[in-house]
Amino acid sequence: MVQHREATFSYDPMIYDVMRESANYLKGTYSHLADLAEDPKIKAALMETVWQIGREVEEVNASDMQAVESKSREFTQRLQYISNAGKKLKRAAA
């Protein structure tokens, strides 16, 4: 069972919300890819990634603005990487 920490924010807590929403979007992207996967091993690996992202979010100290911002940037970079890869695949298939 995950224990949620009571955070004392010394910064705007919306920054933490942005990180969580970035994680949710990334998890949704991986879930969608898992739905599209025909290979059960690939589907399982993608779903494991979804769970891992959730664990990463829980490991971030909500009181540490730098950690929250860093994880937000990381999630955004990962989303951008997936988006760019998808665009390359579409161009290659055309």
C-alpha positions as CSV (number, residue, x, y, z in Angstrom):
1,M,0.0,0.0,0.0
2,V,1.4,3.4,-1.0
3,Q,1.6,5.9,1.8
4,H,0.9,9.4,0.7
5,R,3.1,12.1,2.4
6,E,1.6,15.3,3.7
7,A,3.5,17.9,1.7
8,T,4.2,21.3,3.0
9,F,4.6,23.4,-0.1
10,S,7.0,26.3,-0.1
11,Y,6.0,26.9,-3.8
12,D,2.9,27.0,-5.9
13,P,1.4,23.4,-5.6
14,M,0.1,23.7,-9.1
15,I,3.7,22.8,-10.2
16,Y,3.2,19.4,-8.5
17,D,-0.2,19.0,-10.2
18,V,1.5,19.7,-13.6
19,M,4.0,16.9,-12.9
20,R,1.2,14.5,-12.0
21,E,-0.8,15.4,-15.1
22,S,2.3,15.0,-17.3
23,A,2.7,11.5,-15.8
24,N,-0.9,10.7,-16.5
25,Y,-0.6,11.8,-20.1
26,L,2.6,9.7,-20.4
27,K,0.8,6.7,-18.8
28,G,-2.1,7.1,-21.1
29,T,0.2,7.1,-24.1
30,Y,1.9,3.9,-23.0
31,S,-1.5,2.4,-22.3
32,H,-2.7,3.3,-25.8
33,L,0.4,1.7,-27.3
34,A,-0.2,-1.4,-25.2
35,D,-3.8,-1.6,-26.6
36,L,-2.4,-1.5,-30.1
37,A,0.3,-4.1,-29.4
38,E,-0.4,-7.5,-30.8
39,D,2.6,-9.2,-29.2
40,P,1.8,-10.2,-25.6
41,K,5.4,-9.6,-24.4
42,I,5.4,-6.0,-25.8
43,K,1.9,-5.4,-24.3
44,A,3.2,-6.6,-20.9
45,A,6.4,-4.5,-21.2
46,L,4.3,-1.4,-22.0
47,M,2.0,-1.9,-19.1
48,E,4.9,-2.4,-16.8
49,T,6.1,1.0,-17.9
50,V,2.8,2.4,-17.0
51,W,3.1,1.0,-13.5
52,Q,6.8,2.2,-13.3
53,I,5.7,5.8,-14.1
54,G,3.3,5.7,-11.2
55,R,6.1,4.5,-8.9
56,E,8.3,7.3,-10.2
57,V,5.6,9.9,-9.3
58,E,5.3,8.5,-5.8
59,E,9.0,8.7,-5.3
60,V,9.2,12.4,-5.9
61,N,9.3,14.5,-2.8
62,A,6.3,16.8,-3.2
63,S,8.0,19.4,-1.0
64,D,11.1,19.6,-3.2
65,M,10.2,22.1,-6.1
66,Q,13.4,21.2,-8.0
67,A,12.7,17.5,-7.9
68,V,9.1,18.1,-9.0
69,E,10.2,20.4,-11.9
70,S,12.9,18.0,-12.9
71,K,10.5,15.0,-13.1
72,S,8.0,17.2,-15.0
73,R,10.7,18.0,-17.6
74,E,11.7,14.3,-17.8
75,F,8.1,13.2,-18.4
76,T,7.7,16.0,-21.1
77,Q,10.9,14.8,-22.8
78,R,9.7,11.2,-22.8
79,L,6.4,12.3,-24.3
80,Q,8.2,14.3,-27.0
81,Y,10.4,11.3,-27.8
82,I,7.4,9.1,-28.3
83,S,5.7,11.7,-30.4
84,N,8.8,12.2,-32.6
85,A,9.2,8.5,-33.1
86,G,5.5,8.2,-34.1
87,K,5.9,11.0,-36.7
88,K,9.0,9.2,-38.1
89,L,7.1,5.9,-38.4
90,K,4.2,7.6,-40.2
91,R,6.6,9.3,-42.7
92,A,8.4,6.0,-43.3
93,A,5.1,4.2,-43.9
94,A,3.9,6.9,-46.4
